[in-house]
């Protein structure tokens, strides 16, 4: 193992898994590492490795509770009952961060067995919730062959037949456990309207066009990307400012005269991507940022907090006023969090939002969702 380890690290890097300083090597129970490396270098094996990495990438967004929902409770690992496919790297990259007090270090490994189909070995980060390494295993049967110098093609065929069943099982379970997804087509329509684009350059272009139609004027201040739109009485109704930097503005403001409410849109300077939106009347009403939605009461304290923790764009958890919510990353918030049903989400269903938290164009500031559709099997 000592002689082969540097080569294995190179394979980890080539597979795009070595993103950190610490490489964790997982011993193989059946095959010699030199044989594994030889087989991994074959083009046919690399395609299998690509498919495995694609699955690992999807699963890496999940949390401990999600793996239990998908694959059942973890089980004790029984020796020599499963084998890693040739395309599975025998290790993973661990982020190098200072470990906390040993008493709060919750790193662990769970082994989830899917009977007669496969298994997943999940290595968790120090919080005991987020995975830092995911390995795929296949159950042994009478057709399993230990690697020798000539049988890698036979072994790869054994892998591929069983991986096909495992991939299909995971896909079916994902549809059952996570049946909803963001409706990207509807979201694109919402973001395509002139007043709420998701990109700074698009927002500026749209505001220039719609501002002219509303008989507004714009002023461009020399030396900076600052724009101002005023109404017929000369009162400001829109502005866009990026400070002294070049490129499209990163801060947009629109004033709704009827509601006497301001909306502030903040965009990332580097990418132009929408970072957050907030509404106020001098007091906070609501603010949205990626994966987090907050509503405020008359005392400007949060009365509702919803957030997404598996990066699918749909809120998974919520807190109410009595929970004294702050931010999803706050330890106390995570202690009190409640699972959120899709039909109970304010971010998804604007009709649930109380009147004092309503904003202009309320229906357009929501998370559009739809039921997932199973992929049609290839013929």
Secondary structure, DSSP 8 states (H G I E B T S, - for coil): -HHHHHHHHHHHHHTT---SSEEEE---SSS-HHHHHHHHTSHHHHHHHHHHHHHHHHHTT-BHHHHHHHH-S-----TTSEE--TTS-SEEEE-------GGG----EEEEEETTTEEEEEEE-TTSSBEEEEEEEEE--TT-----SS-HHHHHHHHHHHHHHHHHHHHHHHHHHS-EEE-HHHHHHHHTSTT--SBHHHHHHHHHHHHHHTT-EEEE-TTS-EEEEE-TTS-EEEEEE-TT-SSS-SEEEEEETTTTEEEEEEE-TTT-BEEEEEEESSSEEEEEETTEEEEE-TTS-EEEEEE-SSSSSS--EEEEGGGT---TTSHHHHHH-EE--GGG-TTT-GGGS-GGG--TTGGGSS--EEE--------
